[in-house]
Amino acid sequence: MAKDYKYKVFLADRKGGWGKDEKFKKVRPLESKEFFLNPHKGIATFQHFNGDPLFKDTFWTEKGPAPAEADMKKKTPTFVKGYAPSTVSYCRWYWQTIEPKEGRFRWDIIENALKCAEIRGQSLEVRLMAFGELDTPEWFQQYCPNLTKEKANNPPDHDHPLFFKYWSRVISEFAKRFGNHPNLDTFDIAVVGPWGEGDGKIKKETMEKFINFYIAELPRHKIIVNSDGYQMVYGSCFDIGWRGDCFGDMRMSAPGAVPNGTCWNHMYDMYPKVVCEANATDNWKRAPVLLETCWNPAWWYKNGMPEEYLDFCHEQYYKYHASVFMPKYSELPAKWMPKFMELAKKLGYRFVFRQFFYDRKLKGNWFQYQAWIENVGVAPMYRDLYDLAFRFTQGKKQCIVNSIQDIRRWLPGDVWITEDITLPVSFDRGEVKIDVALVDKKTKKPKVFFANKGYTKDAWLPLDTIEVDK
């Protein structure tokens, strides 16, 4: 019992004691199992931003939002009860909305969406769609009539030269204005089929021409290809990210068609097949995997989805190394909320600062350290917006030094760092406090939380002290 007691004390004491002859210090910050609201990962809102009212019941719309200045100024709750806290908004807009008249674009809609997302603490994922519940613009139909005349989902001729000419112009104009916008996380390739998801007729050479165009116009790390059809096969050759748009489809029975329990569904018959056939199993190491629901969790729950099916789906999210899950922004079933919060916690990256080892005394302005950081999530951080940084404080004297480490290379598993850094200021004799954080490159303010305990009020993680002996 005595040994067990000492072991517990050791785990709880991250600093320990140091003898007067010790040359080095070793610090082991305590891990936290709590949920941290970190950027570019987790559960996304859909066609809305944090604080907006949820879609009712099992309803949602594919028509994107058009936030006005008033929407950005009005007070809203930080998050909405019944949904997971979010740092990502995913919005889709129809061509008819963005270019209602030939050559007259409503880019103000996208500009305001990017602003509104930032104000609400989110980055933005975007898709522009040629058609769906709204047809292609009427002016375009004068050049290239739709192939059908139904109430909705009337496709154009995707192989028509004029479709490439005018749809590629939309993408090019978007890319010029927003391709490098820091708050734009991703942009979907959306060419063929309703909502641009791939269910339609198009020649392979036409699809390749479109994908080549998207890749030429936009930053590659922001481009997302949908998992349907040939676009996934060709797009994956470029190491871009991919999106699955019907995750959670676990239909098992189709009476009179197949033996009970073996009905075709996306989770069994599509995703494992297309990811393997497209050789996309490792694409997550370079670009994000984004998943959204078939229907929504409220629909699953009302239709009696067994909880073990939900658990299976969550295991698949981890297997595919997903960063973001989008469940259509309707209320999540209260019984399942703990499971969705656990999902939000584990999706994407989750960095734990395990150990810090360094010289006990500062040698001039030269500081050498070793650190062990573990990514216990399922994917890396894909955005080059943040740095590992150390803060040195002695009384009113303080400096922040950014490491040269590229945190986008921190794949799931261990990261071991050995680095020398030079302090830009000199400290007086005595102790200097050391804190660590993942900071915004521009502001040098903490932006990404390590999954550790003991943060300061200004969101730095305390490590220990170093001595200045002059």
N, C-alpha and C positions, 0 to 999 in steps of 0.2 A: 504493500500500500504506500510506503514511504517513497519508493521509486516512482510510482505512478503520480504521486502528488508533485514531486520535483519536476517531472516531465511536463505537467500541466503548467507549472509556473514558468518554465523555460519557454513554452509556446506563447504565453501571454506577455512575456517581457521581451520586446523587440530589440532593446538596446543592450541590456545586460550590463556588466561592469568591466572596467578596463584597468589593468595594472599599470603602474607608472613606467614600466619598461616596454610596454606594448608599442610596436611600430605601426600596426595596422588596426583598422576598425572594420567590423563586419556588422551589418544591420539587416534584419529580416522583418520587413513590415508585414502586418497581419492581413491576410486575405479577407475580403468581404464577400458574402454570398448574396448581397442585396442587388436589386435592379438599379442600374445606373442609366440615366437618360443621355446617351451618347449619340453623336451625329452620324448620318448616312447609314443607319442600320435599324433593325427592329420592325415594328408593325407600322405600316403607312396609313395615312388617311387617303380617301379617294374622292376626287372632285370637290374636296373641301380642305379647310385648313384647321389647325388646332382651335378649339373653342366654338366652331360652327355646330349647329344642330345636326344630329345624326340622321341618316336616311331612316325612314319608318319601316319597321318590320323587315320583310325580305325584299323590299324595293330598292333599286338604285337607277341611276341614269348614266348614259354614255356622253351626255352633253356637258362639256366642260364649263367651269365657273367663269364669270366675268366680274371679278372684284373691282369695285369703284373705290375712290379715295375715302369715302365714308366708311367702307368696310374695314379699311386699314386703321382708321382713327377710333372706331367704336370699341368700347371695352367688352372683352369676351372672357369667359373662364379660360384658364390656362389649358385645361383639358376637360373633356366631357365625360360625365359619369356613364359607365357602361362600355367604354372603349379604352384601349391601352394608350398610355402616354406615347407621343410620337415625335420624331424629329424629321420625318420624311412625308411629303405630300406627293401623291401621284395624280396627275390630271391629263385628260385627253380632250382634244378638240377636233371637230370636223372641219374639213376644207371649206365647206359652205359658210362656216362661222368666221374663219380666218381670212378668206378672200371672197367676200360676198359679191364683189364686182371685179371684173378683170383688172388685175394690176393694182387694186386698192386693198391693201392688207390692213387687218386690225391687229397690228403688233402691240398696241396698247393693252390688249387682253393679256398677252404673255408677260409684258413688262409689269403690269399690276399684279399678276399671279406670283411672279418672282419676288416682288416687294412684299406682298402679303405673307407669303411663306416665310420670308426672313423675319418679318415683324413677329410672327407667331412661333418663331424658334424652329423653323423647318427649312430643309433644302427641297428642291423641286425635281421630280421626274416627269418627263413630258412625252406624250405621243401625239402626233398629228395624223389624222385619218382621212382618207379620200372619201369614204362613204360608210354607211351603216343604217341607223334609223333615219339619218338625213342623207339624201342623195348627193352626188357631186354637184357643184354649183350650176345653176341654170345657164349661166353664160358659157360654161365649159361644155354643157350638153349640146349647145348649138354647133360646136366643132366635132364633138365625139359623143353621140347619143348613147344612153345606157342600153345594155343588152336585154333588159327586162323592164317591165312596167308594173311592178308590185307596189304594195304600200310602203315597203322598206327593203333595204338590202339589195338595191338594184346596181349590179356591177357595171363599170365601164369596160371597154375592151382594154385589158391591161397591156396588151402587146401593141396597141396603136401608138404610132410615133408621137401623136399629139398628147397622149397621156403622159408619156415620158417628158415631153417638153414642158408641160405646164405643172405637173406634180413635182418634177425635179426643181423647177423654179421656186416653188413654195419652200422646199427643203433648203435650197441655196440661200434664200432671203432670210430664213430662220437662222441658219448657221452664221451668216455675216453678223447678225445682231446679238445672238445669244450663245453661240457655240462655246465661247470661252468665258461665259458668265460664271463667276465663282459659286453662285447659288444654284446653278443647273447641275444636278447630279448625273442624270442619264437622259438619253433621247432614243426612242424606239425606231427601228426600221419598220415602217408600216406601208406596204405597197399593195398587196393583193388580198382580196376578200373583205367581207364586212369587218369593220374596225381595224383593218390592216393586219389581221391575225394569221392569214395564210391560206384560208379555205376558199380557193378560187383557181381559175385557170390562168396560167401564165407560162410562157416558154422559159426554159432554163436560161437561155442566153439573155432574155429580157431581165430576169431576176438577177442575174450576175451583173448586168449593166447598172441596175438600180443600186445594188449593194456596193459596187465599186464607187458609185457616185456618192453615197452616204459617207463612205470611208474617206473619200477625198475631201469632202466638205467639212467634216466634223472631227473633233478630237477622238481618236480611236477608243480611248479608255472610257468614253461616255456613251458609246454606241451599244445598243441592245438589240439582238435579233430574236424574233419570236420562234418558239420551238416547232411550229407547224410547217411541214412541207420542205421543199428543197432549199428555202432560204436558210434554214438551220444548218444544213449540210455545207452550203457554200460559205455562209457567214462565219462558221466556226473555223474555217481555214485562216481567218485573220485574228484569231485569239480575242474576239470581242465577247461581251457578256451575253447572256440569254435570259429570256423570260418564259415561264410556264404560266399559261393563263387559265388553266382549269384544274389547279391542284385541289385535292379533296374529293375528286370524282371517284367514288368507291361503289358505283352501281354494281350489283352482283347478280340480279335476276332480270331476265327478259322472257317471261312465260311464253312457251310455244316456239321460241327461237333457238335457245341454247340450253344445255343442262343448267338447272338451278345452281347459282353460286359461281358461274363462270362467264357471266356477261362481260362484253368488252367495256373497259373503262380506262380513263387516262392514267391512273396510278399504276396499273398493272401492265397495260398493253401499249401505252404510248411513251411515257417519259423514259423508262429504262431503255427502250428500244431506240428512240431518236437520239438520246445523248450518246449512246454507244456507237450507233451508225454514223453520227456526225463527228466521231472522235473528239467529243467535247468534254470528256470526263475530267480533264485538268484545266479547262479554260478558267475556272474559278480562281486559279492562282494569279491570273493577270487582269481579270475583269469580273464584275459582279454578276451573281445569279439572283434574279428577282422572281418571286412567285406570287400568284394571286389565286383566289378561290374560284372554283366552279360554284355558281350561285353565291351563297354566303353562309357563315356559321349559323345564323338564325334559321335559315332554310334547312341546313343539316339537322339541327336540333329538333325542329318541328316535324321533320320527316323521319325521326327515330334513328339517326345515325348512332351505332354502338360506340361507346367510349373507346373501345380498343381500336376501332377504325381511326378515330381522331389521333390516338397515340401513334399508330402506324404512320399516319401522314406526317406527324411532327418528326418522327425518326427519319423519314424520307427528306424532309427539309434539311436536316443536319447532314445527311448523306450527300446531298447535292451542294453542300456548302453555301446555302442561301444567305444573303445579307438582309433582304427585305421581304416581308410577307404583307400582302395587301388583301384584307378580307372585306372590301367593299364599303367600309365605314357605316355599317349598321350595328346595332347593339349586339355585343358579344354575350352569349348565354352565360348567366351568372354562375351556373354550376361549373362551367368550363373556364371561367376567367383565370383561376390559378394556373391552368395549363397554358393559356395564351401568354400570361406574364412570364412564365418560365421560358416559353418560346422566344419572346421578345428579348429576354436576357441573353440567350445563347446565340441567337442569329448574328451573323457577321463576326466582328472581332470582339474580344474581351481580354484586355491585357491585365495581368497581375504582376506587380513589381515584387519579385520574390526575394532578391538579395542585392546588397550594395557593399562592396569591399573597396577600401581606399587607404592611403597613407594617413596616419593619425595626425601628422603635422604638415602644414602647407609649405611647400618648397618655393619660396618667392611667389610668383604669380602662376606657377605651374601646378595643375591638379590632375592626378592620374587616378582612374577608378576602373573597377570591373563591376558589371551588373548582370544579373539574371532576370530576364523578363519572360513570362510565359503567356502565350496567347491560348486561353482555354476556350475561345469561341470556335467557330467553324470556318472562318474566312479572314483574309487580311483587311486592312484599311486601304482603299483604292485611291483616295484623294490626296494630292500633294499639297495639303493646306496646313499641316501641323508638324511641329518639331518636338523632339524630346528636349527638355530644358531643365537647367538647374538654377536655383536661386540661392545666392550667398548673402547673408545678412549679419551685420554687426552694428547694433545700435541703429543710427539713422543712415548708415552707409550700406548700400545694397547694389547688387548687380545680378543680371540674368544672362546666362550663357546658353546658347542653343548648341546642341550636339550636332554632329555631321551625319548622324544615323538617318537612314531612310526608313521610316516606320512602315512604308508600303510593303517592305520585304519581310515583315513579321508575320509569317504564315502560322497557322495553328501549330503549337508545340513550343520548343525552347528557342530563346534568343539570348546569346551570350555576347556581351559587349566589353571590349577592352579599349579604352580611349584616354587620350591626353587632351586636356583643354587648358587654355590660357585665360586667366581672369583679367578683365580690362581695368580693374582697380586694385589698389593695394590696401590691405587691412592692417589695423594696429595689432599689437600684441594682445593675445587673449583668444577667446572662442568665437568662431563664426558658424552660424546656423546654416544647414544645407537642407533645402526642400527640392522636390522634383515635381514636374508636371508635363503634360502634353499640351503645348500651347499653340495658339493661332500664330502662324508665321509673321503676320503683319503687326498684330497688337501685342504679342508676347503675353497674352493673358491665357490662363488655363481654359481649355475647350473640351478636351477628352479626359474622362476620368479613368484612372486605374481602378481595378476592382480590389481596392484595399480599404482598410479602416483608418480613421484618425486624421481626416483632412482638416486644414485650417479654414477659417471663415472665408478666406479669399481663394479657396479651392486648390491650394498647394498641398502636397503630401510631405509631411516632415520626415527627414531621414535621421540626422544626428548632427554633431558638430565636428569641426576640424580646428586644430590649434594653430595659432600663429605665434611663432617663437622668434622674436627679433632681438 
